[in-house]
Amino acid sequence: MAIDLRSDTVTQPSPGMRDAIAHAQVGDDVYGDDPTVNSLEERLAGMFGKEAGLFTPTGSLANQLAIRMLVAPGEELIAETNSHIVRAELGAAAVFSGITTRTWPAMHGLLKASDALEIARPDSGPYLVSTTAIAVENTHNFGGGTVQPISEIAALRKGADAMGIALHLDGARIWNAHIASGVSFSEYGKYFDTISICLSKGLGAPVGSVMLSTKERVGNGRVWRKRYGAGMRQVGILAAAGHYALDNNIERLADDHRRAKELAVAIAGVDSSLIDPTSVETNIVGLDLTSMPFTATELSKRCRDAGLWISALGPKYARLVTHMDFDDAQLTQAIEILKKALVA
Ligand SMILES: *Cc1c(COP(=O)(O)O)cnc(C)c1O
């Protein structure tokens, strides 16, 4: 069977998770009657120190509902150039909410508060777009699983407060950030007005994200979720997978991080320009192929022929993501395949 490192979304629900799904208590969640959804929303809100949560089918929807609550039509959200909200949500902020974006570039997506604050322009009057929110991605996906320093997050909050600007956390992989940094979820939570988290990345649930914020924003978000067609019924069968993931799959992310580091060390051993292993802090290994005589697509094809699936995310950028269905035996095989593919 192929080894699939395209993303940490490719995991299959484990037998224990399927059991939790099978035995979930459910109700009609549009009526607020699904006890498993309600308890999952409350549980996550408590973990991050927020008042309330809203279960959504995808992280993109959780992000979009959150920023819709912070930014009015014709106002601006600023974010890092390669952030998921800007690059991978297909213009949803503009299409659905009339939100414009401006971006700042950062090496590996690493947050420097001053980068964001320097381009922020609140209260711009009748001539220019006003900045009303800043989004931070932690860990940063296209940056290579980068963990954002808590000192920069704190500095950003301070500067944003001085300007009256709101902060959104795209925390699809906040689990990985927590395991790598040791910073608690409530500490991360306290700096942000809205948060999105994903249960279907490293935590291994088949579906599910949650938007976290005040009761008021979550209440309004619930109305917009229904308007977008994502009011779901006996969805406790999915929330049960989320509970199971929180109970069982957070601490084990350390194994994914160790395997990603081992992959990076082996790849750097072939050619040190491909990756700096010290930059691999979590479960994402981004390869810079600029000095190689082949493209990311060619490399991914070569790997695929040998039984290893990786992502080509740019002409010269390939990505490997470790996850709960990738074990040490597969790690050994993957390294063998990569060593051959990278010199061919
Ligand atoms: C995966 C991801 C999301 C959400 O993606 P969906 O596929 O919509 O669930 C949001 N932000 C980041 C950084 C992600 O990696």
The ligand as a Tripos MOL2 file, in Angstrom:
@<TRIPOS>MOLECULE
LIG
   15    15     1     0     0
SMALL
NO_CHARGES

@<TRIPOS>ATOM
      1 C1         -6.5410   22.6870    6.5910 C.3       1 LIG1
      2 C2         -6.4820   24.0810    7.0470 C.ar      1 LIG1
      3 C3         -7.6410   24.8330    7.2450 C.ar      1 LIG1
      4 C4         -9.0440   24.3060    6.9770 C.3       1 LIG1
      5 O1         -9.1630   23.5120    5.8840 O.3       1 LIG1
      6 P1        -10.4910   22.7200    5.5000 P.3       1 LIG1
      7 O2         -9.9990   21.8350    4.4370 O.co2     1 LIG1
      8 O3        -11.4520   23.7430    5.0370 O.co2     1 LIG1
      9 O4        -10.9880   22.0040    6.7120 O.co2     1 LIG1
     10 C5         -7.5090   26.1130    7.7100 C.ar      1 LIG1
     11 N1         -6.3030   26.6340    7.9770 N.ar      1 LIG1
     12 C6         -5.1650   25.9400    7.8240 C.ar      1 LIG1
     13 C7         -3.8660   26.5620    8.1770 C.3       1 LIG1
     14 C8         -5.2060   24.6460    7.3360 C.ar      1 LIG1
     15 O5         -4.0750   23.9600    7.1640 O.3       1 LIG1
@<TRIPOS>BOND
     1     1     2 1
     2     2     3 ar
     3     2    14 ar
     4     3     4 1
     5     3    10 ar
     6     4     5 1
     7     5     6 1
     8     6     7 2
     9     6     8 1
    10     6     9 1
    11    10    11 ar
    12    11    12 ar
    13    12    13 1
    14    12    14 ar
    15    14    15 1
@<TRIPOS>SUBSTRUCTURE
     1 LIG1         1 GROUP 0 **** ****
